Amino acid sequence: MKHEKKLEGLKLYTAAMQSPFTKMLTDARIIFSDDLINQKVMSYLYRHVYPQYEEIIKLSGGGIAGRHRLQDHLRYVGNRRIPNRDRRKNNVGRYLDMAAGQFISKLKI
């Protein structure tokens, strides 16, 4: 049982590292090397945040236009995240999860 859970975590981590969203987050300077080597953070992003990024792209018209809209959102989020100043923003996974959820709500209006 424990071995299966560890294997599942490793699969999620590997998938997260291969995701184009990981590159987008590093390009936007939202996640850094400490985050990239943290299996728990990357697995959380893959399970909770990346599906929302897919939805943002879809709601924004898909394709290149949708990706540009997501990149704009990531720049906005990255510019407002100062982790040491606001303790709520220290957990990058939860912060991105909340930000994506709020952005999706705005897109649906």
C-alpha positions in Angstrom: 0.0 0.0 0.0 2.7 2.5 1.0 4.8 1.5 -2.1 1.8 2.1 -4.4 1.2 5.5 -2.9 4.9 6.4 -3.4 4.7 5.2 -6.9 1.6 7.2 -7.6 3.3 10.3 -6.2 6.3 9.8 -8.5 4.0 9.4 -11.5 2.3 12.7 -10.7 5.6 14.4 -10.1 7.0 13.1 -13.5 3.8 14.3 -15.3 4.1 17.7 -13.6 7.7 18.1 -14.7 6.8 17.3 -18.3 3.8 19.7 -18.4 4.1 22.9 -20.4 2.4 24.7 -17.5 5.5 24.0 -15.4 7.6 25.9 -17.9 5.1 28.7 -18.0 5.3 29.1 -14.2 9.1 29.1 -14.2 9.1 31.6 -17.1 6.8 33.8 -15.1 9.1 33.5 -12.1 6.3 32.0 -9.9 8.0 28.7 -9.1 11.7 28.3 -8.6 14.2 25.4 -8.2 13.1 24.7 -4.6 9.6 24.2 -5.9 10.7 22.1 -8.8 12.5 19.6 -6.7 9.6 19.4 -4.2 7.6 16.4 -5.2 4.6 17.4 -3.0 4.4 20.9 -4.5 4.6 19.7 -8.1 2.1 16.9 -7.5 -0.3 19.4 -6.0 0.1 21.7 -9.0 -0.5 18.8 -11.4 -3.6 17.6 -9.6 -5.3 20.9 -8.7 -3.9 23.8 -10.6 -3.0 22.5 -14.1 -6.6 21.3 -14.8 -7.8 24.8 -14.1 -5.2 26.2 -16.5 -6.6 23.9 -19.2 -10.1 25.3 -18.4 -8.7 28.9 -18.6 -7.3 28.1 -22.1 -10.6 26.6 -23.1 -12.8 29.4 -21.8 -10.5 31.9 -23.5 -11.1 30.5 -26.9 -8.5 27.7 -26.9 -5.3 27.6 -29.0 -2.8 30.4 -29.0 -5.3 33.0 -27.8 -6.1 30.9 -24.8 -2.5 30.3 -24.0 -1.8 34.1 -24.3 -4.7 34.7 -21.9 -3.2 32.2 -19.4 0.2 33.8 -19.7 -1.3 37.2 -19.0 -2.9 35.8 -15.9 0.4 34.2 -14.8 2.2 37.5 -15.2 -0.5 39.2 -13.2 -0.3 36.6 -10.4 3.5 36.7 -10.4 3.6 40.4 -10.0 1.4 40.3 -7.0 3.0 37.4 -5.1 5.4 38.5 -2.5 5.5 35.4 -0.2 7.5 36.8 2.7 5.2 39.8 3.0 1.9 37.8 3.0 1.9 34.4 4.8 -1.1 33.3 2.8 1.0 33.4 -0.3 3.8 31.3 1.0 2.1 28.0 -0.2 2.6 28.4 -3.9 0.2 25.6 -4.8 -2.7 26.9 -2.8 -2.0 30.4 -3.9 -2.1 29.4 -7.6 -5.1 27.2 -7.0 -7.1 30.1 -5.5 -5.9 32.6 -8.2 -6.9 30.2 -11.0 -10.3 29.6 -9.5 -11.0 33.3 -9.1 -9.9 33.9 -12.7 -12.1 31.2 -14.0 -15.0 32.8 -12.1 -14.3 36.1 -13.9 -14.1 34.4 -17.3 -17.5 32.7 -16.8 -19.3 36.1 -16.1 
